[in-house]
């Protein structure tokens, strides 16, 4: 409360910060992401299916995520996040005897829960460094059947059904009293579920943020950033 802003939660939308919460403090964050996809012509779909054997189509997708954080001790915090995924126009197209067959499906549902911890192991003249570790728990909806009665692959559902592990590092520093730099890199190890394994994932970013307020404790905080 009243000290939220660059350097405390990260100067960007996706880049992690090396800052940790003060012991005994609680944070809540609600995030909404919306993606709209380009439409494909009938000829485009036919060409792509011919090359790949089958494709998934999607008009748009939205993801609403609630995250809670708690300062457990000095330099250590825990976070928990859970989202709800919603999509429109979800379908898969396959070629059968030279003809295109389209099956629709509804992937809407809760995502997998992610429990993570952040430990700041250095704070000094060079800035701040933190280790991040996390566990993705398969609580989300992963069993979806399309209109043809076939199970939809986990890459198109709200949850994957697998236990996954996250590890990474974060760095933060104040370049000036108002200008902060954050950088992070996370690696997600995927595991197999029902003879299907999504590929491992890398999330990396650098964010530069400028705070307009003179007082870092003033409320509300207003900032602009590039990432």
C-alpha positions as CSV (number, residue, x, y, z in Angstrom):
1,X,0.0,0.0,0.0
2,X,1.4,3.4,-1.1
3,X,4.8,2.1,-2.1
4,X,3.8,0.2,-5.3
5,X,5.6,1.1,-8.5
6,X,8.9,0.5,-10.4
7,X,11.5,-1.2,-8.2
8,X,8.9,-2.8,-6.0
9,X,7.0,-5.0,-8.5
10,X,9.0,-4.5,-11.7
11,X,9.2,-1.7,-14.1
12,X,7.5,-3.6,-17.0
13,X,4.4,-5.6,-17.8
14,X,6.2,-9.0,-17.9
15,X,9.7,-8.4,-16.6
16,X,10.3,-9.6,-13.1
17,X,11.9,-7.4,-10.4
18,X,14.6,-8.5,-7.9
19,X,12.8,-6.4,-5.2
20,X,11.1,-8.4,-2.5
21,X,8.2,-7.4,-0.3
22,X,8.6,-6.3,3.3
23,X,7.9,-9.1,5.9
24,X,4.3,-9.3,6.8
25,X,3.0,-7.3,3.8
26,X,0.4,-8.6,1.3
27,X,-0.1,-7.6,-2.4
28,X,-2.9,-8.3,-4.8
29,X,-2.7,-7.9,-8.5
30,X,-5.4,-8.3,-11.2
31,X,-4.3,-8.5,-14.8
32,X,-6.3,-8.8,-18.1
33,X,-4.7,-9.8,-21.4
34,X,-6.6,-9.8,-24.7
35,X,-5.3,-11.1,-28.0
36,X,-7.1,-10.8,-31.4
37,X,-5.8,-13.0,-34.3
38,X,-5.9,-12.4,-38.0
39,X,-8.5,-14.3,-40.0
40,X,-7.5,-16.8,-42.7
41,X,-9.1,-17.2,-46.1
42,X,-10.3,-20.6,-47.2
43,X,-7.3,-20.9,-49.5
44,X,-4.9,-20.1,-46.7
45,X,-6.5,-22.7,-44.4
46,X,-6.4,-25.3,-47.2
47,X,-2.7,-24.6,-47.9
48,X,-1.7,-24.7,-44.2
49,X,-3.6,-27.9,-43.6
50,X,-1.9,-29.5,-46.7
51,X,1.5,-28.7,-45.2
52,X,0.9,-29.5,-41.6
53,X,-1.9,-32.2,-41.7
54,X,-4.0,-30.1,-39.4
55,X,-4.2,-26.6,-37.8
56,X,-5.9,-24.9,-34.9
57,X,-7.9,-21.7,-35.4
58,X,-8.8,-19.0,-33.0
59,X,-10.5,-15.6,-33.4
60,X,-9.6,-14.1,-30.0
61,X,-8.6,-15.0,-26.5
62,X,-8.6,-13.4,-23.1
63,X,-6.8,-14.2,-19.9
64,X,-7.7,-12.7,-16.5
65,X,-5.2,-13.5,-13.8
66,X,-5.3,-12.9,-10.0
67,X,-2.0,-12.9,-8.2
68,X,-1.3,-12.7,-4.5
69,X,2.0,-12.0,-2.9
70,X,3.2,-12.2,0.7
71,X,6.5,-11.1,2.4
72,X,7.5,-14.1,4.4
73,X,10.8,-12.8,5.7
74,X,13.5,-10.2,4.9
75,X,14.6,-10.9,1.3
76,X,12.0,-13.7,0.7
77,X,8.5,-13.6,-0.6
78,X,5.9,-16.1,-1.9
79,X,3.4,-15.6,-4.7
80,X,0.3,-17.5,-5.9
81,X,-1.5,-16.9,-9.2
82,X,-4.5,-18.3,-10.9
83,X,-6.2,-17.3,-14.1
84,X,-9.4,-17.8,-16.2
85,X,-9.0,-18.4,-19.9
86,X,-11.7,-17.6,-22.5
87,X,-11.6,-17.9,-26.2
88,X,-13.9,-17.4,-29.2
89,X,-13.9,-19.1,-32.6
90,X,-11.8,-22.1,-31.3
91,X,-11.6,-24.9,-33.9
92,X,-9.3,-27.4,-35.5
93,X,-9.2,-28.3,-39.2
94,X,-7.8,-31.5,-40.6
95,X,-7.7,-33.1,-44.1
96,X,-9.7,-36.3,-44.6
97,X,-9.7,-38.0,-48.0
98,X,-8.8,-34.6,-49.6
99,X,-11.6,-32.8,-47.9
100,X,-11.3,-30.3,-45.0
101,X,-13.1,-31.3,-41.8
102,X,-13.6,-28.6,-39.1
103,X,-14.4,-29.4,-35.5
104,X,-15.2,-26.6,-33.0
105,X,-14.5,-26.7,-29.2
106,X,-14.9,-24.5,-26.1
107,X,-11.6,-24.3,-24.2
108,X,-12.8,-21.8,-21.5
109,X,-11.9,-22.5,-18.0
110,X,-9.5,-21.9,-15.1
111,X,-5.8,-22.1,-15.8
112,X,-3.2,-24.1,-13.8
113,X,-2.2,-22.6,-10.5
114,X,1.4,-21.3,-10.1
115,X,3.2,-21.1,-6.7
116,X,6.5,-19.3,-6.7
117,X,9.1,-18.0,-4.4
118,X,11.6,-15.1,-4.7
119,X,14.8,-14.9,-2.7
120,X,17.0,-11.8,-2.9
121,X,20.5,-12.9,-2.3
122,X,22.3,-9.6,-3.1
123,X,21.6,-6.0,-2.4
124,X,24.4,-3.5,-2.8
125,X,26.2,-1.0,-5.0
126,X,25.7,-3.2,-8.1
127,X,21.9,-3.3,-7.6
128,X,19.8,-6.3,-6.5
129,X,19.8,-9.9,-7.6
130,X,17.2,-12.5,-6.8
131,X,16.6,-16.2,-7.5
132,X,13.1,-17.2,-8.5
133,X,11.7,-20.7,-8.3
134,X,8.2,-21.9,-9.0
135,X,5.8,-24.9,-9.4
136,X,2.9,-25.0,-11.8
137,X,0.1,-27.2,-10.3
138,X,-2.3,-28.9,-12.8
139,X,-5.5,-27.4,-11.4
140,X,-6.8,-26.1,-14.7
141,X,-9.2,-27.5,-17.3
142,X,-7.2,-29.7,-19.6
143,X,-9.8,-32.3,-20.8
144,X,-11.7,-30.7,-23.6
145,X,-13.6,-32.6,-26.4
146,X,-14.4,-31.0,-29.8
147,X,-17.6,-31.4,-31.8
148,X,-16.2,-34.5,-33.5
149,X,-15.8,-36.2,-30.1
150,X,-12.0,-36.0,-30.1
151,X,-9.9,-34.7,-27.3
152,X,-8.3,-31.3,-27.9
153,X,-4.5,-31.1,-27.4
154,X,-3.3,-29.5,-24.2
155,X,-1.6,-26.7,-26.2
156,X,-5.1,-25.3,-26.9
157,X,-6.7,-25.7,-23.4
158,X,-6.7,-23.6,-20.3
159,X,-4.6,-26.1,-18.4
160,X,-2.0,-28.6,-19.5
161,X,-2.5,-31.3,-17.0
162,X,1.2,-31.5,-16.2
163,X,3.4,-30.5,-13.3
164,X,5.9,-28.0,-14.5
165,X,8.9,-26.3,-12.8
166,X,10.2,-22.7,-13.1
167,X,13.6,-21.3,-12.3
168,X,15.3,-18.1,-13.1
169,X,17.1,-14.9,-12.0
170,X,16.0,-11.2,-11.7
171,X,18.1,-8.0,-11.5
172,X,17.0,-4.5,-10.5
173,X,18.8,-1.2,-10.0
174,X,18.1,2.5,-9.6
175,X,19.9,4.4,-12.4
176,X,18.6,7.7,-10.9
177,X,16.2,8.5,-8.1
178,X,13.3,8.1,-10.6
179,X,14.7,5.8,-13.3
180,X,14.9,2.0,-12.7
181,X,16.1,-0.9,-14.7
182,X,14.8,-4.4,-14.3
183,X,15.8,-7.6,-16.1
184,X,14.8,-11.2,-15.7
185,X,15.1,-14.6,-17.3
186,X,12.9,-17.6,-16.4
187,X,13.0,-21.1,-17.7
188,X,10.0,-23.5,-17.5
189,X,10.6,-27.2,-17.5
190,X,7.6,-29.1,-18.9
191,X,6.7,-32.6,-18.0
192,X,4.6,-35.2,-19.8
193,X,0.9,-35.9,-19.2
194,X,-1.3,-38.4,-21.1
195,X,1.5,-39.1,-23.7
196,X,1.7,-35.4,-24.5
197,X,4.5,-32.9,-23.6
198,X,4.5,-29.2,-24.4
199,X,7.9,-27.7,-25.2
200,X,10.0,-26.0,-22.5
201,X,9.7,-22.2,-22.4
202,X,11.9,-19.2,-21.9
203,X,10.7,-15.8,-20.7
204,X,13.2,-13.0,-20.7
205,X,12.9,-9.3,-20.7
206,X,14.4,-5.9,-19.9
207,X,12.4,-2.9,-18.7
208,X,13.3,0.7,-18.2
209,X,10.8,2.7,-16.1
210,X,10.5,6.4,-15.1
211,X,8.5,7.5,-12.1
212,X,6.9,10.9,-12.3
213,X,6.4,11.3,-8.5
214,X,9.0,13.1,-6.5
215,X,8.2,11.1,-3.4
216,X,8.5,7.3,-3.7
217,X,6.0,6.9,-0.9
218,X,3.3,9.2,-2.4
219,X,0.1,7.6,-3.5
220,X,-0.8,7.0,-6.2
221,X,2.4,6.3,-8.2
222,X,2.5,7.2,-11.9
223,X,5.2,5.8,-14.2
224,X,6.0,5.2,-17.8
225,X,8.1,2.3,-19.1
226,X,9.6,0.7,-22.2
227,X,10.2,-3.0,-22.2
